[in-house]
Amino acid sequence: MDIKATVTEIIEKHATSDPIKIAEQCGILLSYEALGNILGYFSSYKRVKFIHINNKLNEHSQRFVCAHELGHALLHPKANTSFLKQKTLFSVDRVEVEANAFAVELLLSDEKLQEYSNSNLSIFQIGEIYGIPRELVALKTVSQKG
């Protein structure tokens, strides 16, 4: 599965890379809830899709969790995904890695990276600006121009 190409198509279709706006345009309901140590999860009930986000997270973390769960909603709509917990955020399970890669590509587009080309910031620092956990920035696929 080419996650980068899929994300590029989604951004073009929805004219945004904002996971909250994309979820809303897809008819996915967002619910901010007290989830304890759970960061968020995706569910569906009678064909209604929900992204549940921990309301105790800061805005950047909520955007990343929304992007990750949106990845599940769009890439794995039938999969029974586990709750996204801090310790499972770095899972090596295929669907979790794909959802993380989806979130990274959505939140850190090549265009956003290009905006920092004349800065001394590392890709990890740029990722941090967009709320991407340092350990997951390595999932970013950078297109080679030329």
N, C-alpha and C positions, 0 to 999 in steps of 0.2 A: 504494500500500500504506500503510495506516495503522499505522505502527510502534507508536505509543503505545497504540492500542487492542489490538493484538496482545500487547504486553507486559503490559498490564493483565489480559487474559484469562489469560495464562500465570501471572502472580503469583497470581491468584485460584484457578486450577486446582491449583497446587502449594502454595498457602498460604505462600509465601516469595518473596523477591526475591533470595535467595542463588543466584548462578549455579552454584555447586558443587553445592548440594542439588538444584537443578532438573535439572542434567545427570545426576546420579545417579538421580533419579526417572525420567528419560527413558531410562535404560539406556545413557547415553553414558559411555564409559570415559575417565577423566582420566589422563594420563600426564605426569609431570614429568620433563623430560629436559634434558641438556646440548645446547642448540641453537645455541650460538655467538651470532651477531647476530640470529637469528630469535626473535621474541617468542613465537610460537605458531602453530598451524595446526589445521584440522579435516580429518579424513579418515574414510573408511569402507572397510571391507574385508569382503566377503561379508556385507553388511547389518549389520555391527557398526560402530558409530560411535565415533570417538576424538577427543578434544580433547588436543592436545599443547601443553604449556606449558613455557616455559624455566624450569628450576629455579634459575637464577641471579637471577631477578627478585625484588624484595621482594613481600611478601604483597599489598599494594594493587595493584601492577602485575599480579600473577598473577590477581587477581580480575577486573581489567578485561579482561585477555586472555581469561580464561575466559568472561566475559560476551560479548565480541566474537565469539569462536569459537562460543559457544552460539547467537548470532544467525545465524551461517552454518548451523549444524546444523538450526535450526528454520525459518529463512526461505529458505535456499538449499541444501537437502540434496543436490541433484544437481549443483550448480555446482562446477566445479573451481577453488577459490579458491587464490590464491597464499599463500605463507608470509607471515605478518604480521611485517614487519620494521619497525624504528624509522622508517626513511625512507618506508615505505609506509603507516604508521599514518594518515597524513593524506591518503590517496589520494582522488581525486575519482571513482573508478570507482563506479558505482551500487551494486554488491553490497557494496563496502567501506564506503561511506557508510551504507547500510542497517544493516550489522552494527555500525558505530560508534553509530548512532542507537539501535539496540536496546540496546547496552551502556549507553549514557547513561541511557535511560529505565528500564532495569532497576535500575541502581545508584543513580539519583537520582530517586526517585519524587516526585510532588507532595507526598505526605505527609512525606517526609524534608525537602523544601524548607520545608514549613510549620513544621517543628520549629525552624527558624532565623529565623522571621519577625520575632521581636523582637530579633534580634541585628543587629549592624552589618556582618555578613559579606556579601560579594558572592557572587553565584552561582558565580563562579570559585573563591572560597575554599571554599565549601561543596562544590563538585565535587572539589576537591583532597582534602578530608577523606575522600571516598569513592573516591579513587584515579583520578579521571577526568582525563586530560590536559587542561590549560587550553585548548588549541586545539579541543577537542571539546565543551566544555561548551555551546557555542553551538548544538549539535544538540538540546538539551533543549527540549521543547515544554511550555510551562506552560499548564495549563488555566485559563481565566478563569471564576471563579465569579461568579454574579450573575444 
